[in-house]
Amino acid sequence: MTRTFAKIFLALFLLTGVGTVLSACNTTAGFGEDMSNAGDAVTNSAEKNK
């Protein structure tokens, strides 16, 4: 049961990541900006939940 859940979770994670990368930007510079914004969001969320 846990292996099935893990496989489903991994598949959803990979599909989400691929979808984000494909739809987020058209250039390498744009990808860098998107990743920076994502990092900022994670940092802000972590700071709020201390």
Secondary structure, DSSP 8 states (H G I E B T S, - for coil): -HHHHHHHHHHHHHHHHHHHHHHH-SSHHHHHHHHHHHHHHHHHHHHHT-
